[in-house]
Amino acid sequence: MKTGIAHLRFAALPLALSAAFSSTIAFAQSADNPAELQQVVVTASRFPESAASLPFGVSVITAAEIEASGATTVNEAIMKLLGVPGRLDLSGGNNYTLDLRGFGDTASSNQVVIVDGMRLNEPQGTTPDLSQIAIDSVYQIEILRGSGAVLYGESATAGAIVVTTKAGRGLPQVNAASMYGATGSNGLLDLRANAILAVDGFAVDVAASDVQSSGHRDNLTSNAHKLAATAQWSNDVLRLGVRAANSDLRSGLPGSLSAQQYQDNARQTLKPDDFATVKNSSSGLFGVLTLRDWQIEADTNQLQRASTSAYIADDYTLDSDVSMSNASVRARNRYNAGAWVNTLVFGSDLADWKKTTYGYYGDVSKSHALAYYLKNDMSVPSTGTRISAGLRTERVQRSSEVASASLDDTQPAWDLGLSQTVAVYATVYARVGQSFRQPTADDLSAPLQGSVLVAQTSHDVEIGARWKQAGTAVDGRYYRSSLTGEIGYDPVVVNPLSWNGIGANVNFDRTRRQGLELEGKQSISPSLDIRVAGALREAMFVEGSYAGKSVPLAPTKTLALGGDWRPAAGHAVSGTVKWVDTQYPTFANDCSMPSYATADVRYGYQIRNAELALTVANLTDAKYYSVAQTCTNGAPAAIYPEAGRTVTASVRLTF
């Protein structure tokens, strides 16, 4: 009966989408003098193109929207402006793990992060640290909804987060500079500086920041320092550049609380001396060549990271060194064939990675991946028809010395897409495909005795519609991903190889993700814009011992409402209300974490080249948490509290 109700609910999703779609359009058409929304150009297809005819969903956040929202990190901007659920990352520094489509604890292993064309994901299942990207250097953030496996490879079943910096966009540069300073609750001190020097085709971009905070809990003090620079030269045919970045983070690790400890004092810690340090350095080269109908891009990047996690209370330390190199080359050819316009994209990605872990849990893990892909789009401008087909093959070799485990496997990915203009301002689209994820190095290091982990595969379907007219933009979609052999950690499976006899990385029986996503933007007037982003998700086990259970840490419903108001020249007010529904912390679903709602508001005043701003996050001082790891006596336990109300005052100078 429960399954039947679930199917009925999702069968009604297209009707709900249609109703919301129609009401938004009607409202838009009745608005007086709405502001014209700009055409959106995205790079989620690995080359710049209009988002209007894409056969998949894509969400875009601009630099102006980031600044207006008061977001201080990339992941904060995505959570606040798009309503994407996020969980407090446990490695310190107030980083967050985003979850695009209900993968819960393995979200980071099922979505890809790309910055200026380069993949940040590492083959160990950790969360790419988006907080280390200088927020003032960001030009645009794109969320590719659904599988990006053909273009971005393994682990892209839920989608891709594509970040483009102002230097990486390749637009003409002009001399400019900005300085930002902020102070606020929890001992916050946030200092940033950015500068662009451009002359005769040469340009140098530099971004630096220093952020200190005592944190919203005891032993959550953090200090983060970042420096990034890009130098490039370009003319009408060629663009060449070099980039480098360094970051240094030290953060306390306050650990979790029981339900009673959380109620008594959510700021407390039982681990006052635990801490983590992370030092990153990266460098790379890139080039873009444009010759008539051809555009060729190539880039390479090197990363070195040294990290320490000191768990003083438990008397052990984890030290590790990581080295990673990526290289990518891709080409696009666009030509007219009568009424058709054909666009061909093909390329290759290469990635090498090594991690050395020292101490009691010492290990040497390695990974090598080589992929080739091809994607072809045919469109008929006169009818608004676009047909897309793509194929990728990727060989992954991976090993873990401590477990004497290795992997050498080749997997395919493919997709077929169609978009069709059905009215002057409306487009419908559909896509089907197959994506995959290989076991990470961490997966290989803790296997189930007598079993061999294999690649997980997913068959993906997405159907959607978008409307854009004058000051209105609406995009709604239904998706379904059916997974075979999903890889994850089962904490209760009997495993003699484990230190306590239970728990192992396994291939689960069949699982499913499906849901409805709706996004809309409306310019009510030249001075008022509103936005909405909502999702209804189902993430569940279909077969096996957990059949009918929801995937842990995957909320079923989320909603974000926001607006930007400019009441007078120089004045700007923005606000966001975000709601996240209940979720289960365990596979048994034997307790649930409470839903929560937060409200943020920001007021900014522009006077000449200076902006003064006051931001209040969690305006109502809601007490909530996004992470709980166990259940005790029917209640969530191992809780990691979120921050209460925080106030930040800032000033930004532009030159």
Wavefront OBJ file of the C-alpha trace (Angstrom):
o trace
v 0.000 0.000 0.000
v 2.829 2.374 0.895
v 4.490 1.773 -2.474
v 1.201 2.336 -4.275
v 0.752 5.686 -2.565
v 4.281 6.690 -3.552
v 3.612 5.812 -7.191
v 0.338 7.745 -7.120
v 2.051 10.754 -5.645
v 4.714 10.832 -8.332
v 2.190 10.141 -11.080
v 0.566 13.423 -10.020
v 3.817 15.362 -10.331
v 3.335 16.420 -13.971
v -0.101 17.792 -13.032
v 1.378 19.751 -10.130
v 4.089 21.073 -12.411
v 1.524 22.132 -14.999
v -0.548 23.989 -12.410
v 2.444 25.811 -10.947
v 3.715 26.554 -14.436
v 0.392 28.016 -15.595
v -0.146 30.160 -12.495
v 3.345 31.626 -12.721
v 2.874 32.484 -16.395
v -0.493 34.094 -15.707
v 1.020 36.144 -12.896
v 3.915 37.197 -15.134
v 1.622 38.350 -17.923
v -0.336 40.536 -15.494
v 2.730 42.240 -14.047
v 3.227 45.873 -15.005
v 6.451 46.779 -16.805
v 8.510 43.754 -15.784
v 12.250 44.007 -16.291
v 13.671 41.989 -19.168
v 15.635 38.903 -18.040
v 18.990 38.479 -19.739
v 19.710 35.573 -22.077
v 21.596 32.923 -20.097
v 24.845 31.570 -21.529
v 26.207 28.442 -19.844
v 29.288 26.251 -20.141
v 27.759 23.075 -18.671
v 28.126 21.470 -22.115
v 31.885 22.266 -21.861
v 31.573 25.138 -24.363
v 29.597 28.397 -24.031
v 26.054 28.226 -25.445
v 22.561 29.501 -24.747
v 20.663 27.588 -22.057
v 17.328 28.077 -23.848
v 17.420 24.900 -25.975
v 19.380 22.524 -23.736
v 17.747 19.070 -23.476
v 18.327 18.975 -19.716
v 17.783 21.174 -16.688
v 20.398 23.719 -15.708
v 20.272 26.334 -12.923
v 22.405 29.478 -13.028
v 23.629 31.860 -10.323
v 25.365 35.055 -11.450
v 28.008 37.124 -9.672
v 25.447 39.897 -9.149
v 23.046 37.465 -7.458
v 25.831 36.164 -5.206
v 26.752 39.681 -4.118
v 23.120 40.691 -3.529
v 22.479 37.584 -1.394
v 25.470 38.205 0.884
v 26.725 34.628 0.354
v 30.357 34.228 1.379
v 31.083 30.826 -0.205
v 30.038 28.976 -3.357
v 28.142 26.299 -1.451
v 26.311 28.899 0.635
v 25.182 30.628 -2.576
v 23.870 27.349 -4.009
v 21.984 26.467 -0.823
v 20.540 29.945 -0.359
v 19.580 30.830 -3.939
v 18.615 27.403 -5.310
v 17.404 25.667 -2.156
v 19.810 22.747 -2.623
v 20.037 20.889 0.703
v 23.447 20.908 2.351
v 24.982 19.140 5.322
v 27.675 20.551 7.536
v 30.927 18.890 6.481
v 32.728 17.230 9.382
v 36.251 18.183 8.320
v 36.038 21.683 9.814
v 36.041 25.165 8.330
v 32.245 25.357 7.957
v 32.293 23.708 4.542
v 29.064 22.034 3.362
v 28.256 18.888 1.424
v 25.618 19.620 -1.213
v 23.086 16.996 -2.287
v 21.594 17.633 -5.729
v 19.261 14.646 -5.981
v 18.920 12.727 -2.751
v 22.072 10.614 -2.469
v 22.514 11.373 1.209
v 25.828 10.287 2.673
v 27.290 9.460 -0.768
v 26.206 12.720 -2.426
v 29.802 13.838 -3.008
v 30.540 10.587 -4.842
v 27.561 11.004 -7.161
v 27.990 14.573 -8.391
v 30.941 16.299 -10.042
v 32.477 19.698 -9.290
v 34.136 21.571 -12.162
v 36.031 24.858 -11.803
v 37.135 26.606 -15.006
v 36.904 23.334 -16.902
v 38.877 21.249 -14.402
v 37.417 18.481 -12.231
v 37.904 18.884 -8.461
v 36.534 15.508 -7.352
v 39.071 13.085 -5.976
v 38.654 9.290 -6.131
v 38.300 8.940 -2.359
v 34.716 10.083 -1.806
v 35.540 13.298 0.077
v 33.658 16.537 -0.477
v 35.367 19.004 -2.851
v 35.940 22.093 -0.749
v 33.979 24.785 -2.579
v 34.584 27.147 0.331
v 38.202 27.420 -0.798
v 37.164 29.201 -4.023
v 37.436 32.976 -3.607
v 33.788 34.029 -3.833
v 34.580 37.445 -5.332
v 36.395 35.747 -8.217
v 33.284 33.827 -9.327
v 31.596 34.890 -12.567
v 28.854 32.257 -12.628
v 27.727 29.027 -10.963
v 25.825 26.447 -13.007
v 24.054 23.368 -11.677
v 23.650 20.740 -14.382
v 20.622 18.778 -13.230
v 20.802 15.046 -13.815
v 23.474 12.910 -15.354
v 26.558 14.658 -16.696
v 28.369 11.360 -17.232
v 29.026 11.742 -20.976
v 30.834 15.061 -20.576
v 32.194 14.741 -17.034
v 32.596 11.018 -16.430
v 32.067 8.778 -13.457
v 30.154 9.979 -10.392
v 27.989 12.470 -12.319
v 24.669 10.631 -11.912
v 23.088 13.413 -9.829
v 24.622 16.181 -11.919
v 27.511 18.615 -11.985
v 28.365 21.866 -10.235
v 30.187 24.047 -12.765
v 31.953 27.147 -11.421
v 33.389 29.710 -13.835
v 35.640 32.452 -12.528
v 35.893 35.904 -14.043
v 39.370 35.065 -15.318
v 38.247 31.699 -16.685
v 35.289 33.118 -18.624
v 37.597 34.631 -21.238
v 35.672 37.893 -21.601
v 37.522 41.152 -22.340
v 39.200 42.398 -19.165
v 39.471 45.964 -17.897
v 41.478 47.424 -15.045
v 39.529 47.082 -11.807
v 39.960 46.407 -8.110
v 37.835 45.821 -5.048
v 38.313 45.519 -1.309
v 35.911 43.946 1.157
v 35.894 43.872 4.921
v 33.350 42.365 7.304
v 32.949 41.725 10.987
v 30.185 40.032 12.893
v 28.912 37.320 15.186
v 31.126 34.495 16.423
v 34.249 36.603 16.119
v 34.026 36.911 12.340
v 36.693 38.888 10.518
v 36.511 38.585 6.726
v 38.999 40.498 4.566
v 39.188 40.205 0.762
v 40.984 41.962 -2.080
v 40.700 41.495 -5.833
v 42.464 43.205 -8.708
v 42.543 42.993 -12.496
v 45.340 44.561 -14.537
v 44.730 44.523 -18.291
v 46.744 46.008 -21.157
v 47.107 45.156 -24.869
v 45.587 41.688 -24.647
v 47.358 40.784 -21.403
v 45.451 40.437 -18.148
v 46.346 39.440 -14.602
v 43.666 38.560 -12.037
v 44.525 38.278 -8.346
v 42.169 37.338 -5.503
v 43.147 37.085 -1.830
v 41.179 36.565 1.355
v 41.663 36.012 5.070
v 38.725 34.750 7.124
v 38.780 34.152 10.875
v 35.940 32.977 13.092
v 35.489 31.571 16.576
v 32.607 29.469 15.210
v 29.129 28.794 16.518
v 30.406 26.057 18.854
v 33.233 25.633 21.301
v 36.369 24.431 19.517
v 35.126 25.509 16.101
v 37.611 28.349 15.688
v 38.828 28.534 12.097
v 41.398 30.508 10.140
v 41.398 30.361 6.348
v 43.807 32.086 3.980
v 43.452 32.001 0.178
v 45.437 33.440 -2.713
v 44.742 32.830 -6.390
v 46.200 34.411 -9.526
v 45.607 33.997 -13.257
v 47.674 35.548 -16.050
v 46.534 35.330 -19.656
v 47.009 36.757 -23.124
v 44.456 36.719 -25.907
v 43.653 37.989 -29.384
v 40.845 37.191 -31.823
v 42.134 33.645 -32.405
v 44.075 32.457 -29.371
v 43.905 32.684 -25.573
v 46.719 31.323 -23.389
v 47.008 31.450 -19.631
v 48.546 30.192 -16.427
v 46.924 29.991 -13.001
v 48.030 29.218 -9.470
v 46.352 29.097 -6.076
v 47.190 28.420 -2.441
v 44.934 27.943 0.558
v 45.597 27.243 4.212
v 42.933 26.211 6.720
v 43.061 25.398 10.405
v 39.850 24.507 12.194
v 38.729 22.976 15.439
v 36.774 19.714 15.377
v 34.106 19.921 18.084
v 32.591 16.500 17.354
v 28.995 15.403 17.825
v 26.490 15.709 20.666
v 23.841 13.414 22.056
v 20.218 14.515 21.922
v 20.312 15.567 25.576
v 23.599 17.444 25.200
v 22.181 19.226 22.163
v 19.117 20.295 24.143
v 21.178 21.384 27.148
v 23.804 23.399 25.279
v 24.206 23.186 21.503
v 27.489 25.143 21.657
v 29.343 22.706 23.871
v 31.996 20.224 22.795
v 33.297 17.047 24.372
v 36.482 17.295 22.297
v 38.019 20.677 23.090
v 41.456 19.902 21.608
v 40.689 18.101 18.310
v 41.677 20.034 15.192
v 42.342 19.770 11.466
v 44.721 21.545 9.094
v 44.636 21.536 5.298
v 47.167 23.136 2.969
v 46.466 23.188 -0.773
v 48.562 24.411 -3.664
v 47.624 24.135 -7.323
v 48.884 25.367 -10.669
v 47.831 24.920 -14.256
v 47.970 25.977 -17.887
v 45.103 26.539 -20.326
v 44.571 27.523 -23.925
v 41.698 28.240 -26.314
v 42.060 28.299 -30.115
v 39.270 29.527 -32.391
v 39.503 28.891 -36.143
v 36.372 29.602 -38.159
v 33.924 26.807 -37.218
v 36.333 25.150 -34.782
v 37.072 25.861 -31.147
v 39.738 23.828 -29.343
v 40.424 24.012 -25.609
v 43.076 22.363 -23.481
v 43.992 22.652 -19.829
v 46.067 20.897 -17.230
v 46.243 21.257 -13.477
v 48.411 19.996 -10.617
v 47.280 19.800 -6.985
v 49.253 19.121 -3.818
v 47.572 18.842 -0.430
v 48.841 18.099 3.051
v 46.277 17.522 5.783
v 46.196 16.581 9.449
v 43.234 15.529 11.551
v 44.183 15.293 15.203
v 41.629 13.463 17.367
v 43.223 14.164 20.728
v 40.240 12.865 22.706
v 40.522 9.471 20.987
v 44.328 9.440 20.967
v 45.036 9.160 17.251
v 46.025 11.379 14.339
v 45.540 11.067 10.598
v 48.178 12.681 8.394
v 47.997 12.441 4.634
v 49.547 13.829 1.465
v 47.675 13.995 -1.831
v 48.987 14.675 -5.311
v 46.641 14.927 -8.278
v 47.043 15.897 -11.914
v 44.345 16.453 -14.511
v 44.563 17.087 -18.226
v 41.771 17.722 -20.678
v 41.539 18.497 -24.385
v 38.278 19.072 -26.222
v 37.087 20.424 -29.541
v 33.836 21.770 -30.955
v 32.859 22.105 -34.587
v 29.702 23.867 -35.685
v 28.520 23.932 -39.275
v 25.335 24.489 -41.267
v 23.890 21.617 -43.311
v 20.935 23.129 -45.108
v 18.162 23.676 -42.604
v 20.184 21.901 -39.918
v 22.890 23.271 -37.660
v 25.212 20.529 -36.443
v 27.446 20.852 -33.380
v 30.020 18.160 -32.677
v 31.952 18.030 -29.385
v 34.631 15.462 -28.632
v 37.532 15.207 -26.227
v 39.601 13.269 -23.728
v 40.133 13.522 -19.957
v 43.109 12.152 -18.025
v 43.448 12.040 -14.230
v 46.150 10.652 -11.930
v 45.902 10.678 -8.137
v 47.885 9.354 -5.202
v 47.201 9.584 -1.482
v 49.606 8.538 1.232
v 48.126 8.175 4.712
v 50.486 7.900 7.663
v 50.174 6.430 11.141
v 48.036 3.613 12.498
v 45.636 3.780 9.534
v 48.475 4.064 7.025
v 47.744 3.331 3.374
v 48.843 4.228 -0.129
v 45.958 4.648 -2.568
v 46.309 5.307 -6.281
v 43.990 6.059 -9.169
v 44.396 6.498 -12.911
v 41.522 7.329 -15.256
v 41.459 7.889 -19.010
v 38.274 8.738 -20.906
v 37.131 9.603 -24.418
v 33.786 11.170 -25.247
v 31.744 12.289 -28.241
v 28.568 14.357 -28.287
v 26.617 15.537 -31.314
v 23.727 18.000 -31.455
v 21.558 18.641 -34.506
v 19.135 21.544 -34.448
v 16.634 23.121 -36.822
v 16.356 26.832 -35.938
v 13.217 27.284 -38.023
v 11.260 24.700 -35.984
v 13.076 24.952 -32.653
v 14.036 21.257 -32.717
v 17.233 19.964 -31.130
v 18.388 16.339 -31.019
v 21.380 15.353 -28.911
v 23.345 12.111 -28.572
v 26.485 11.400 -26.576
v 28.797 8.524 -25.702
v 31.714 8.125 -23.303
v 34.075 5.325 -22.427
v 36.265 5.536 -19.327
v 38.891 3.173 -17.983
v 39.635 3.414 -14.260
v 42.527 1.734 -12.451
v 42.503 2.050 -8.678
v 44.228 0.374 -5.720
v 44.512 0.389 -1.929
v 47.617 -1.181 -0.386
v 46.188 -1.720 3.103
v 43.314 -3.808 1.753
v 45.377 -5.433 -1.006
v 42.488 -4.438 -3.279
v 42.599 -3.190 -6.843
v 40.279 -2.212 -9.665
v 40.751 -2.160 -13.427
v 37.465 -1.598 -15.217
v 36.052 0.192 -18.255
v 32.530 1.580 -18.192
v 30.378 3.327 -20.829
v 28.026 6.246 -20.436
v 25.506 7.488 -22.980
v 22.572 9.837 -23.364
v 19.919 10.829 -25.902
v 18.130 14.160 -25.643
v 15.444 16.131 -27.435
v 14.205 19.679 -26.982
v 11.370 21.291 -28.911
v 9.999 24.809 -28.978
v 6.218 24.500 -28.582
v 5.366 28.190 -28.342
v 7.154 31.470 -28.834
v 8.456 31.418 -25.275
v 8.137 27.745 -24.245
v 10.370 24.699 -24.750
v 9.857 21.107 -23.668
v 12.716 18.636 -23.354
v 13.449 15.014 -22.526
v 16.559 12.942 -21.983
v 17.435 9.309 -21.292
v 20.837 7.831 -20.558
v 23.146 5.659 -18.516
v 25.680 6.830 -15.946
v 28.081 5.047 -13.611
v 30.328 5.303 -10.561
v 33.379 3.220 -9.817
v 34.411 2.273 -6.257
v 36.596 4.985 -4.750
v 39.910 4.312 -3.061
v 38.136 4.563 0.298
v 35.504 2.080 -0.861
v 38.229 -0.415 -1.740
v 39.915 -0.015 1.652
v 36.952 -1.344 3.681
v 35.303 -4.149 1.688
v 32.962 -6.884 2.822
v 34.837 -10.128 3.397
v 34.581 -12.450 0.410
v 33.050 -9.865 -1.926
v 34.392 -7.694 -4.744
v 32.975 -4.228 -5.289
v 31.811 -3.530 -8.836
v 30.746 -0.353 -10.606
v 27.293 1.028 -9.901
v 25.178 1.894 -12.939
v 22.138 4.101 -13.289
v 19.482 4.384 -15.980
v 18.322 7.982 -16.018
v 15.219 9.716 -17.392
v 14.364 13.418 -17.294
v 11.357 15.283 -18.727
v 10.965 19.020 -18.394
v 9.672 22.326 -19.698
v 10.948 25.892 -19.559
v 9.247 29.215 -20.181
v 10.944 32.562 -20.664
v 9.164 35.774 -21.571
v 10.094 39.338 -20.698
v 10.595 39.260 -16.924
v 9.555 35.636 -16.390
v 11.650 32.459 -16.340
v 10.278 29.093 -15.187
v 11.867 25.645 -15.438
v 10.225 22.452 -14.152
v 11.303 18.847 -14.558
v 10.582 15.304 -13.490
v 13.472 12.835 -13.167
v 13.997 9.192 -12.365
v 17.266 7.306 -11.803
v 17.180 3.530 -11.312
v 20.457 2.290 -9.841
v 21.972 -1.185 -9.870
v 24.779 -2.005 -7.455
v 24.792 1.382 -5.719
v 27.996 1.704 -3.697
v 27.792 2.748 -0.063
v 28.698 1.917 3.515
v 26.379 -0.499 5.331
v 26.994 0.046 9.057
v 25.275 -3.129 10.298
v 26.298 -5.836 7.819
v 28.330 -8.632 9.431
v 31.970 -8.271 8.400
v 34.818 -10.186 10.109
v 37.322 -7.814 8.459
v 35.974 -4.874 10.448
v 37.509 -3.953 13.808
v 34.185 -4.533 15.585
v 32.818 -7.268 13.301
v 30.223 -5.153 11.510
v 30.177 -2.542 8.744
v 31.552 -2.616 5.204
v 31.422 -0.931 1.828
v 28.980 -2.885 -0.342
v 27.008 -2.908 -3.566
v 23.414 -2.446 -2.398
v 20.428 -4.060 -4.069
v 18.453 -1.868 -6.460
v 17.749 1.711 -5.404
v 15.789 4.559 -6.992
v 15.791 8.355 -7.072
v 12.881 10.244 -8.549
v 11.276 13.588 -8.067
v 10.036 16.930 -9.259
v 12.030 20.172 -9.357
v 10.596 23.616 -10.039
v 12.444 26.932 -10.350
v 11.118 30.339 -11.239
v 12.224 33.957 -11.457
v 9.898 36.917 -11.890
v 10.640 40.607 -12.323
v 7.574 42.237 -10.781
v 8.863 45.701 -11.648
v 12.208 47.352 -12.408
v 12.773 47.496 -8.638
v 11.474 44.108 -7.461
v 12.452 40.541 -8.404
v 11.292 37.319 -6.770
v 12.482 33.715 -7.113
v 11.361 30.263 -6.036
v 13.051 26.868 -6.027
v 11.315 23.759 -4.765
v 11.824 20.021 -4.963
v 9.919 16.875 -4.090
v 12.236 13.855 -3.955
v 12.031 10.135 -3.344
v 15.264 8.285 -2.524
v 14.636 4.702 -1.522
v 15.836 1.107 -1.534
v 13.768 -1.005 -3.924
v 15.135 -4.470 -3.087
v 17.131 -6.256 -0.392
v 17.066 -6.012 3.375
v 16.302 -2.268 3.273
v 13.525 -2.513 0.654
v 10.975 0.261 1.130
v 13.290 2.321 3.367
v 14.413 5.845 2.538
v 18.071 6.602 1.902
v 19.557 8.256 5.015
v 20.191 12.004 5.081
v 18.058 12.645 1.980
v 15.180 15.071 2.722
v 12.058 14.461 0.645
v 11.012 18.093 0.240
v 12.843 21.421 0.052
v 11.694 24.948 -0.730
v 13.478 28.292 -1.069
v 11.707 31.633 -1.582
v 13.634 34.827 -2.155
v 13.428 38.352 -3.439
v 15.456 41.440 -4.253
v 13.993 44.904 -3.749
v 15.564 48.224 -4.755
v 13.269 50.801 -3.095
v 15.373 53.833 -4.048
v 18.609 54.695 -5.766
v 21.514 53.174 -3.860
v 19.332 51.024 -1.594
v 18.958 47.229 -1.975
v 17.194 44.678 0.209
v 17.332 40.922 -0.379
v 15.909 38.028 1.578
v 15.576 34.259 1.439
v 13.448 31.773 3.344
v 14.582 28.151 3.092
v 12.751 25.061 4.344
v 14.073 21.493 4.528
v 11.767 18.599 5.383
v 12.441 15.732 7.780
v 15.055 13.094 6.963
v 16.277 9.835 8.445
v 19.771 9.466 9.913
v 19.898 5.646 9.620
v 19.154 2.899 7.089
v 16.543 1.423 9.425
v 14.613 4.743 9.407
v 14.017 4.200 13.136
v 14.012 7.913 13.952
v 13.769 11.143 11.991
v 15.503 14.500 12.134
v 13.074 17.425 12.475
v 12.399 19.711 9.546
v 13.721 23.251 9.770
v 13.202 26.671 8.215
v 15.648 29.573 8.170
v 15.366 33.160 6.984
v 18.196 35.429 5.836
v 17.985 39.150 5.048
v 20.494 41.681 3.748
v 20.382 45.477 3.360
v 22.935 47.276 1.222
v 23.519 50.984 0.628
v 25.653 52.148 -2.308
v 27.342 55.520 -2.025
v 29.711 56.331 -4.872
v 32.222 53.479 -5.033
v 31.389 52.058 -1.591
v 28.675 49.647 -0.489
v 27.750 49.332 3.168
v 25.770 46.218 4.063
v 24.192 44.499 7.030
v 23.362 40.785 6.763
v 21.385 38.724 9.254
v 21.476 34.951 8.768
v 18.962 32.690 10.516
v 16.915 35.732 11.415
v 14.531 33.832 13.689
v 17.411 32.146 15.548
v 16.074 28.683 14.667
v 17.698 25.801 16.504
v 18.376 22.998 14.030
v 20.900 20.544 12.656
v 21.617 19.055 9.239
v 23.647 16.024 10.392
v 22.800 13.206 12.803
v 24.516 9.850 12.462
v 22.603 7.415 14.678
v 19.373 6.851 16.583
v 19.208 6.237 20.342
v 15.940 5.334 22.039
v 14.009 6.434 18.970
v 15.645 9.870 18.782
v 18.483 11.224 16.600
v 21.951 11.122 18.132
v 25.512 12.023 17.100
v 24.208 15.497 16.241
v 26.234 18.331 14.662
v 24.396 21.598 15.426
v 24.094 24.488 12.964
v 24.610 28.146 13.780
v 21.935 30.326 15.351
v 21.312 33.943 14.395
v 24.419 35.708 13.070
v 24.860 39.353 12.144
v 27.516 40.616 9.716
v 28.391 44.217 8.868
v 30.465 44.776 5.746
v 31.909 47.409 3.446
v 32.968 46.923 -0.170
v 35.039 49.406 -2.168
v 35.331 49.167 -5.952
v 37.811 51.020 -8.128
l 1 2 3 4 5 6 7 8 9 10 11 12 13 14 15 16 17 18 19 20 21 22 23 24 25 26 27 28 29 30 31 32 33 34 35 36 37 38 39 40 41 42 43 44 45 46 47 48 49 50 51 52 53 54 55 56 57 58 59 60 61 62 63 64 65 66 67 68 69 70 71 72 73 74 75 76 77 78 79 80 81 82 83 84 85 86 87 88 89 90 91 92 93 94 95 96 97 98 99 100 101 102 103 104 105 106 107 108 109 110 111 112 113 114 115 116 117 118 119 120 121 122 123 124 125 126 127 128 129 130 131 132 133 134 135 136 137 138 139 140 141 142 143 144 145 146 147 148 149 150 151 152 153 154 155 156 157 158 159 160 161 162 163 164 165 166 167 168 169 170 171 172 173 174 175 176 177 178 179 180 181 182 183 184 185 186 187 188 189 190 191 192 193 194 195 196 197 198 199 200 201 202 203 204 205 206 207 208 209 210 211 212 213 214 215 216 217 218 219 220 221 222 223 224 225 226 227 228 229 230 231 232 233 234 235 236 237 238 239 240 241 242 243 244 245 246 247 248 249 250 251 252 253 254 255 256 257 258 259 260 261 262 263 264 265 266 267 268 269 270 271 272 273 274 275 276 277 278 279 280 281 282 283 284 285 286 287 288 289 290 291 292 293 294 295 296 297 298 299 300 301 302 303 304 305 306 307 308 309 310 311 312 313 314 315 316 317 318 319 320 321 322 323 324 325 326 327 328 329 330 331 332 333 334 335 336 337 338 339 340 341 342 343 344 345 346 347 348 349 350 351 352 353 354 355 356 357 358 359 360 361 362 363 364 365 366 367 368 369 370 371 372 373 374 375 376 377 378 379 380 381 382 383 384 385 386 387 388 389 390 391 392 393 394 395 396 397 398 399 400 401 402 403 404 405 406 407 408 409 410 411 412 413 414 415 416 417 418 419 420 421 422 423 424 425 426 427 428 429 430 431 432 433 434 435 436 437 438 439 440 441 442 443 444 445 446 447 448 449 450 451 452 453 454 455 456 457 458 459 460 461 462 463 464 465 466 467 468 469 470 471 472 473 474 475 476 477 478 479 480 481 482 483 484 485 486 487 488 489 490 491 492 493 494 495 496 497 498 499 500 501 502 503 504 505 506 507 508 509 510 511 512 513 514 515 516 517 518 519 520 521 522 523 524 525 526 527 528 529 530 531 532 533 534 535 536 537 538 539 540 541 542 543 544 545 546 547 548 549 550 551 552 553 554 555 556 557 558 559 560 561 562 563 564 565 566 567 568 569 570 571 572 573 574 575 576 577 578 579 580 581 582 583 584 585 586 587 588 589 590 591 592 593 594 595 596 597 598 599 600 601 602 603 604 605 606 607 608 609 610 611 612 613 614 615 616 617 618 619 620 621 622 623 624 625 626 627 628 629 630 631 632 633 634 635 636 637 638 639 640 641 642 643 644 645 646 647 648 649 650 651 652 653 654 655
